[in-house]
């Protein structure tokens, strides 16, 4: 939908009726993006071989004929997924070490023009330090980031109804977990569900919601209680008008906050607006007048810093700590957002925090979110025929059980800042997954972790479009202040032991069981991945 050309006019030609006279508009030949700048790729661009090569790579990935030195990767149609593939291909094409990917990611986000990115690549190739940190990229003051920005009002009249909600706000409804929770809330409540969606209008927002239901649940969304709400977590007032914002504050009975931007290579500052700023706006909405309960989906990854600091056990009531040891911008943003909610709870806002590891396909269809790291890892194990000799827990929670547990806790459990670990009582290990792949005919050899990582890096070099390639830096980048890679923070015994006492108490008598991750459940998911072509046949 990008215009093919821009033509400057002093004024628009009009008909006698005052409408634009299209016949009198000057004709313009469409031009390829980038031509307006001084030279495109090639010798005329004057940017050197590195800039020429990267320009050609951008043109291929973005489907444009030519890229000029001042062209912006994202303005030409790039997005975070294409950026990850571009970085992988550029690393391979120009012989860069995989440890430079994270620095190049930050360089691209600071200045996405071809000229600036090519300069960053050249610095990486000559082993010079990359560009100096841009605005807002200095060391983060985590305590300041997590301070409550808006007071929580406590008039609370009329009080929201938790047991029989009439109006619910749901963020993240177009994502995997959100789509399942929307389906469950429609089945277990009589409420209207206001779904915050980034879209140009309500019609497109509703279509995105329908597409998510079809993709993840194989279900047609027809319930008229679904209210598409055009907005943006990264914008003030969630992108809503003041009237919409105030109206929701005065009518909602609950907020389920599952939305956010997920990216494991982007730095904290790039994810701060949607993930932290959006949570602050949710708190402002909920605490504006009536103390609307907020149910927030966090991640057990916020506990990784404890393991890096040598803490071996935590509980659902252990205060958050050690954000400086997390090393992943997305996890850091979840840590800050959760801590802000704990501050709001201390100020009197009803809050529940639900932490989970991997929410996987439901028990009926087994449809997975194949954009996740765990699905990428499954594909790599099968395609490479190797598995690392590590104790990596596979803490899978089927999406239908997850959604039922969230809905039940929201309606019945204490909402005074309590944390609930929605995890399997008996997770599997990565070795169990390898064994199930062997049972399907895939020859899987077990390798020492270091050898396995070296093989992963070589594999990604030859397969830049493979699902695992964007995740390779997590296996080679060092965690802050540690000799461990970021992925090693999640292996036993580094990752701390955690309890699920609050969850057990909240779900007691509900009939909602979170199952063990056994051979049957693993086969259920492998069958679905194979049926959809994501998992290839045995060699």
NORGIZI-V167668 format. One record per residue. SS is DSSP state (alpha for helix, beta for strand, coil for the rest). Layout:
ss
SS
SS
This chain:
ss
coil
coil
coil
coil
coil
coil
coil
coil
coil
coil
coil
coil
coil
beta
coil
coil
coil
coil
coil
beta
coil
alpha
alpha
alpha
coil
coil
coil
coil
coil
coil
coil
coil
coil
coil
coil
coil
coil
coil
coil
coil
coil
coil
alpha
alpha
alpha
coil
coil
alpha
alpha
alpha
alpha
alpha
alpha
alpha
alpha
alpha
alpha
alpha
alpha
alpha
alpha
alpha
coil
coil
coil
coil
coil
coil
coil
coil
coil
beta
coil
coil
coil
coil
coil
coil
coil
alpha
alpha
alpha
alpha
alpha
alpha
alpha
alpha
alpha
alpha
alpha
alpha
alpha
alpha
alpha
coil
coil
coil
alpha
alpha
alpha
alpha
alpha
alpha
alpha
alpha
alpha
alpha
alpha
alpha
alpha
coil
coil
beta
alpha
alpha
alpha
alpha
alpha
alpha
alpha
alpha
alpha
alpha
alpha
alpha
coil
coil
coil
coil
coil
coil
coil
coil
coil
coil
coil
coil
coil
coil
coil
coil
alpha
alpha
alpha
alpha
coil
coil
coil
coil
coil
coil
coil
coil
coil
coil
coil
coil
coil
coil
coil
coil
coil
coil
coil
coil
coil
beta
beta
beta
beta
beta
coil
coil
coil
coil
alpha
alpha
alpha
alpha
alpha
alpha
alpha
alpha
alpha
alpha
alpha
alpha
alpha
coil
coil
coil
beta
beta
beta
beta
beta
beta
coil
coil
coil
coil
alpha
alpha
alpha
alpha
alpha
alpha
alpha
alpha
alpha
alpha
alpha
alpha
alpha
alpha
alpha
alpha
coil
coil
coil
coil
coil
coil
coil
coil
beta
beta
beta
beta
beta
coil
coil
coil
coil
coil
alpha
alpha
alpha
alpha
coil
coil
alpha
alpha
alpha
alpha
alpha
alpha
alpha
alpha
alpha
alpha
coil
coil
beta
beta
beta
beta
coil
coil
coil
coil
coil
coil
coil
coil
coil
coil
alpha
alpha
alpha
alpha
alpha
alpha
alpha
alpha
alpha
alpha
alpha
alpha
alpha
alpha
alpha
alpha
alpha
alpha
alpha
coil
coil
coil
coil
coil
coil
beta
beta
beta
beta
beta
beta
beta
alpha
alpha
alpha
alpha
alpha
alpha
alpha
alpha
alpha
coil
coil
coil
coil
beta
beta
coil
coil
coil
coil
coil
coil
coil
coil
alpha
alpha
alpha
coil
coil
coil
alpha
alpha
alpha
alpha
alpha
alpha
alpha
alpha
alpha
alpha
alpha
alpha
alpha
alpha
alpha
alpha
alpha
alpha
coil
coil
coil
coil
beta
beta
beta
beta
beta
beta
coil
beta
beta
beta
coil
coil
coil
coil
coil
coil
coil
coil
coil
coil
coil
coil
alpha
alpha
alpha
alpha
alpha
alpha
alpha
alpha
alpha
alpha
alpha
alpha
coil
beta
beta
beta
coil
coil
coil
coil
beta
beta
coil
beta
beta
beta
alpha
alpha
alpha
alpha
alpha
alpha
alpha
alpha
alpha
alpha
alpha
alpha
alpha
alpha
coil
coil
coil
beta
beta
beta
beta
beta
beta
beta
coil
coil
coil
coil
coil
beta
beta
alpha
alpha
alpha
alpha
alpha
alpha
alpha
alpha
alpha
alpha
coil
coil
coil
coil
coil
beta
beta
beta
coil
alpha
alpha
alpha
alpha
alpha
alpha
alpha
alpha
alpha
alpha
alpha
alpha
alpha
alpha
coil
coil
coil
coil
coil
coil
alpha
alpha
alpha
coil
alpha
alpha
alpha
alpha
coil
beta
coil
coil
coil
coil
coil
coil
beta
coil
alpha
alpha
alpha
alpha
coil
coil
coil
coil
coil
coil
beta
beta
coil
coil
alpha
alpha
alpha
alpha
alpha
alpha
alpha
coil
coil
coil
coil
coil
coil
coil
coil
coil
coil
coil
alpha
alpha
alpha
alpha
alpha
alpha
alpha
alpha
alpha
alpha
alpha
alpha
alpha
coil
coil
coil
coil
coil
coil
coil
coil
